[in-house]
């Protein structure tokens, strides 16, 4: 009976933690969605069209730079102060961006968007926070719910541009900066929410207890550096595949005569594919395993590559391909993140998660950075085929990891060294 009561308490605590993280992600998403949509416009106004992508790049690099420091802060003080501080920095980034437009100083704009990128890092850490005290059989589901909540902000945020301009006029702010007022309010609200509602702190509650493996996810997987490196690489490469194709799709569509309405519709459906079905992939990773779900993601990626490459002259085909691309990213990222959570524990847990987020952000920056030159040299179809090679690499590695059978029951990584205890294989 006492065990049943304890389990009910654990479920209630985890439910409250997940709800708080979801609410925080909705607020943060509203802020980021409202500002990223005008980032390229602001960068082009201050730095010229050649630097229009600098806002997105600096935001991505900002997320990469702070992922490990945020993880270390969480390891020392808990998730609550780390997430709250990150949201506060993102709010400060919005304020600095408004100031940069007011004084027409491009480097200050880049700094503002780098600070806005901290909000992205908070979102990445929040998905891992959902796994701190989650039951093993629901770890993927809880993580995916936090990922899914980004949908609300990603879809609603850009629609705040119009109302934002009215706010900017009312406050006598520069053109295209009204959205940042909403971002400041949303990020500050998220900061307060984390400080007040994220109690008990999930990481403090988890302590350094070993992570109980999820049976379906760990079947046939040997715990150690190899599978963990694969999990991190699968997340990073999948992110690079998604970003490289997605970033060049608007350019390709406009070059073949598509209207901005069609471009916006295509990207909106792509974002819906990225986030809307993430709970389904979280459930699948809990029920059927992390590796099979990562492989499912690569199947979606492969289908996206084929549709985009062979149907590049059709706007409808490109749109379908972008939806498949989003689904592939969702399945791979949710299952890969759950696998990272499965394979790390103790003192190394936060460090590994921070490194995973950093590598993921850097991979996205590299994918987006190289996509432009590749598009110029081999075209949109060539870019897709090149991304397809990366898909094959991840799929092959997944099959290799999945086929390795453990000689004894799997054990978690050692809490201090990050490898299996000496004398065990």
N, C-alpha and C positions, 0 to 999 in steps of 0.2 A: 504493500500500500504506500509506504514512504517513497519507494522508487517511482511509483505512478505519479504521486504528487510532485516530486522533483522534476519528472519529465514534463508535466503540465506547466510548471513554472518556467522551465527552459524554453518551452514552445512559446509561452506568452512573452518572455523577454526577447527572444529572437524575432517574434512577430513585430514587436514595438521597434526594435532596431531596424528591421527592413523597411517598415513604414516611414521612419524618420529619414533613412537614407534615400528612399524614393522621393519623399517631399523635398529634400534638399536638392536632389538632382533635377526635379521639375523646375525649381526656382533658378538654379544655376543654368539650366538649359535655356530658360527664357532669356536670361541675360546674354549668354553667349550667342544664341540664335539671332537675337536682335542686333548684335554688333558685328559678327563675322560677315553677315550679309552685305554690309556696306564697307567692309575693310578694304577691298580692292579699289573701290571708288575713292575713298579717302587717300589711299597710298598713291593712286594715279594723279589726284589733284595736287598733292604736295611734291611728289617725286617724279612724275611723268609716267606714261603708260608702261615703259620698260620696267618700272619698279612696282607695278600694280600687284604682283604676287608677293611682295615683301611682307605685307601684313599677315597673310596666312602662314608664310614661312617663319616669321618671328614668333608667331603664336605657337606653332608646333615646336620650335626650338625652346621656347620658354617652358613648355610642358616637359620636354626632355630634361632640361637643366634642373628642374626642381623635384622631379619624381623621387630621386634617391634622398635628398634632404628632407622631403616630407615624410618619407618612410622612416628615416632615422628619428625624426621628431616624434612620430607615432610610437616608435619602439621605446622611446624614453618616457613620453608623457601620456600616450594613448591616442586613439583615433580622434577623439573629440577635439582637442586643441589643434591637431594637425589639419583636420578638415576645415575647422573654423578659420584658422590662420590663412589657409589657401584661399578660401572664399573672400576673406578680407583683402588679400593682395589683389585678387581679380577685380574687386570693387575699386581699389586704388588705380588699377590699370585703366578702367573706364574713365575715371576722373582725369588722369594724365592724358589720355587720348583727346578728350574735349579741350584741355589746355593746349595740346600740341596743334590742334586745328586752329584754335584762337590766335596763337602766335605764329602759325605757319612754319613750324620747325619740324622737318621730317625725322631726324634722329629721335626726337621726343615721342613722335608717333610710334616708331618701332619699339621703343621702350614700353609704351603703353600696351601695345599688342603682345609683347613678350610677357607682361604681367597678366594680361587676360588669359594667356596660355596656362597660367597656374590653375585657372578654373578647370581646364581640361584635365590636368594632373589630379585635381581633387576628385573628378568624376571617375578616373581610372582607379584611384585608391578606394573610393567608395564601394566599387564592385567587390574588391577584396575584403573590405570591412564586413560585407554581408556574409562572408564565409567564416568569420572568426569563431563564432559559437554555433554555427549551423550544424544540424544533424547531417551525418555523412550522406544519407540517402536523399537529402534535399539541398545539398551544397550548390549544385549546378542551377537548380531552380531559383534559389534565393539570389544568387549572383546575377542571373539573367533578368530578374525583376528590376534590379537596380539599373541594368543596362537598358531595359525596355523603357524605363521612365524618361530617358533622354528624348524619346520620340515626341513627347508633349512639347518640350521646349524647342526642339529642332524644327517642328512644324509651325508652332505658334509664334516663335520668336521673330522670324522674318516679316510676319504680318504686323509687327509693331512699328515698322519703319514709318508708315503713314501717320499714325497717331504720334509717333516720336517727333515728326517735323512740326506738328502743332504745338507740342510741348516746348520744342526748341524756340519757336517764335515767341511763345508766351514768356519764356525765360530769357529772351534776347541772346540765345546761343548761336554759334555758327551753324550753317547749313549742314545737314546730314549727321548732326551730333545728338539729336533728340533721343535716339535709341539708347545711347549710353546712359541717359538719365534713368531709364527703365532698368538697365543693367546694374547700375549702382544700387538701386533699391532692391533688386532681386538678389544680388550677391550678399548685401548686408543682411537681408532677411534670412538667407541660407546660413550665414555665419551665426546669427542669433539662434536659429533652429538647432544647429549642431551643438552649440554650447548649452542650450537649455534642455533639449529633448533627448539627446543621445546619451541617456543614462539608463542603466549602467554602461560604462564604456565597454564596447564589445571586446577590444583587445586586452584591456585590463582584466575583464572577466575571463578571457581565455587563458591569460598568463602564458607560461611556457609549456603547457600541457601538450603531449604528442597529438598530432592530428590523426584522428581515427580514419582509416581508409574507407572509401566508398567501394563496396564489393564489386558492383558492375563496372565501375570505372577502372579499377585496378586489376581486373582479371587479366592475367597474361602479361602484366607489366612488371619488370624488375625495377625496384626503387634504386636510385642512384643518380649520378651526374648525367649519364646519357639520356634517359627519358626526360629529365628536367630541362636539359639543353634543347632537346627536341621541342618540348612544349613552348618554351620561350621563342624559339626560332619559328615555330608554326604560327604563333601570334604575330610576330614581326613581319614575316614574309607575306602572310595573308593581308596584313595591313598595307604593305608596300604594293601588292597587286591591286588592291582596291583603290588606293589613292592615285596610282599612276594612270589607270584607265579613267577613273572618275574625273580627275583634274583636267584631262585633255578633252573630255566629251563635249563640254560647252564650246570649246574652240572648234572642234570638228563639225559640230552641228551648225554653228554660225557660218563656217566656211562653205557649207553646202546649202546655204540659204534658209536655214530654220530661223523662225522668229524667236525673240526672247521669251515669249510665252511658252513655246514648245520646249525651249531649254530649261526654263523653270519647272515645267511640269515633269520633265524627265528626271531632273535632280531630286524633285520632291518624291517621286516614286522610288528612286534609288535610296533615299534616306528612310523611307517607309520600309523598304526591304532590309535595311541594315538593323532596324530596331524593333519593328512591330512584332516579329515572330520570335524574338529572342527567348521569351518564356518557353516556347515550344522546343527550341534547341536545348535550353537548360533542362527541361524534363527529359528529353531524349538522351542527354549526356548522363543523367542520373539513372535512367532506366536501361539503356543499352551500352553505355560506356563512353568515355571521353574520346578515345581514338576513333571508334566508328563514327562519332559525330563530327570530328575533325575531317575524316575522310568524306563524309557527306558534304561538308563545306567545300572541299576540293572538287567534288562532282558538280556542285553549283558553279564554282569558278570555271571549270572546264566548259560547261554549257554556255556560260557568259562569254568566254573567249570565242567559242565557235560562232555564236549568234552575232556578236559584234564584228568579228573579222569577216565573216561571209556576208553579213547584211549591212555593212558600213554605209552603203548608199541609201538605206531606208531608215528614216527617222523612227518608224515604229519598231524596227528590229533593234536599233540602238537602245531604245527605251526598254524593251524586253530584256536586252542584255544587261542593262544597268540594274534592273530589278534583281536579276539572277546574281549579279555581282554583289549586291547588298546582302542577299541571302547567304552567299558563300562567306562573306565577311562575318556575318552574325553567327553562323554555326561554328566557324573556326575560332573566333574570338571568345565566345562563351565557353565552348568545350576546352579550348586551350587554357583559358584563365582558370577554369575549374581544376584542370590537371595540375597547373602550377600550385594551386591551393592544396591539392592532395599530396603533392610531393615535397612540400616544404613545411617545416615546423620549428618551434622553439625560437632561439635567438636569431637564426638565419632567415626566418619566415619573412619578416618585413624587408630585410635587405634584398632577398631574392625577388620579392614583389616589386620593390623600387627599381631594381635593375631591369626587370621585365617591362615595366612601363616606360623606362628610359629608352630601351632598345626598340620598343614598339613605336614611340614617337619619332626617334631618329630614322627608323626604316621608312616611316611615312614621309618624312622630309626628303630623304634620298629618292624615294620613288617619285614624289612630285617634282623634285628638282631635275631628275634625268628624263622625265616623261616628255618635257618640251623639246629638248634637242633630238630625242629619239623620234618624236612625231615629225619633225622637220626632215629627218633623214629617210625613214622607212614608212612614214604615213601612219594613219590610225590603225589599220589592220596589222601592220608590222608591229606596232606597239602592243596590240592585243596578243599576237603570237609570242612575242618576247615574254609577256607576263605569263603566258601558258607554260613556258619552260619552268618558271618558278613553281607553278602549281604542280607540275609533275614531280619536282624535287620534294615538295612537302608530302605528296601522296606516297612516294616511294619510301621516304623516311618513316612515315606513319606505319606503313606495312611492316617495315623492319623492326620497329619498336614493339609493335603489337605481337609479332611472332615469337619474340624472345620470351621463353618460359622461365619463371623463377624456380630455383632449386629448392627453395623453402618459402614459407609465407612471407609476403613483403613486409619490410620494416621501414618506418619513417626515417628521414634524414636526421643525423645527429644534431642536437640542438646547438652545438657550438661550432662544429667544423663544417657542417653542410654536406658531409658524406656519411656513408654508412659506418657504424662503429667498427673499429679495428678487429680483424679476425673473422669478419662476416662477409659473405659474398652474396 
